[in-house]
Amino acid sequence: MIVMNILLCDARDGEPKLVEKELHFPQEVPATVGQALILLGIASSANDPVIARKGCYGVFGKRKDWDSPIYDGDRLELYSELLINPMEARRKKANKNLDAKLQAKAAGRKGRFLSKKP
């Protein structure tokens, strides 16, 4: 039996919760992120719908795969789903800035014509 102490940071439901866990890995099974998730009761396999989406777990802020090794003292993190697609957010922000520039330019033109009245 291999005994490991890991810190579990669960941020799936609102505020992140840090909990220290002691895991007992069988000697013949390598200590991986996937095995840790199984021992913690979070997942039953790599295809479990709870953690099937890409990037829903990592170690110390780095996304890890199911077969990535885990070591004593690591912080295993469970991430929440994205609320908005980052690509869409950037596009929206760029369009918002462009709209503001166009409106300012139009306001400048409007004022120029109003001041020319006889």
C-alpha positions, 0 to 999 in steps of 0.5 A, spaced: 500 500 500 502 506 498 499 512 502 499 519 499 496 525 502 493 530 497 489 537 498 483 536 494 480 543 492 473 542 489 471 549 485 465 545 482 459 548 486 461 556 487 466 557 493 472 553 492 473 548 498 480 545 500 480 538 504 486 534 506 485 527 504 489 521 505 489 516 499 491 508 499 493 506 493 494 499 491 502 497 490 500 494 483 496 500 481 500 506 479 498 513 482 495 517 477 490 522 477 484 518 475 486 513 480 486 518 485 479 520 483 476 513 483 479 513 490 476 519 492 469 517 489 468 522 484 469 518 478 468 511 477 472 511 470 475 515 465 468 516 461 464 518 467 460 523 465 461 527 472 468 528 469 468 527 462 469 534 459 476 536 457 479 540 463 475 539 469 481 537 473 488 539 474 494 539 479 496 545 482 493 549 476 495 545 470 490 541 467 492 534 467 490 527 463 487 521 467 493 517 466 498 523 469 502 521 475 500 524 482 505 525 488 504 526 495 503 533 497 499 535 490 493 539 490 488 536 486 483 541 483 476 540 480 474 545 476 467 548 474 464 549 467 465 555 464 460 560 464 461 563 457 466 561 451 472 565 452 472 566 444 465 569 445 467 574 450 473 576 447 469 578 441 464 581 445 469 586 448 472 587 441 465 589 438 464 593 444 470 597 444 469 598 436 462 601 437 464 606 443 469 609 438 464 609 432 459 613 437 465 618 439 467 619 432 459 620 430 458 625 435 464 629 433 461 629 426 454 631 429 457 637 433 461 639 427 455 640 422 451 643 428 456 649 429 456 651 422 449 654 422 449 661 420 
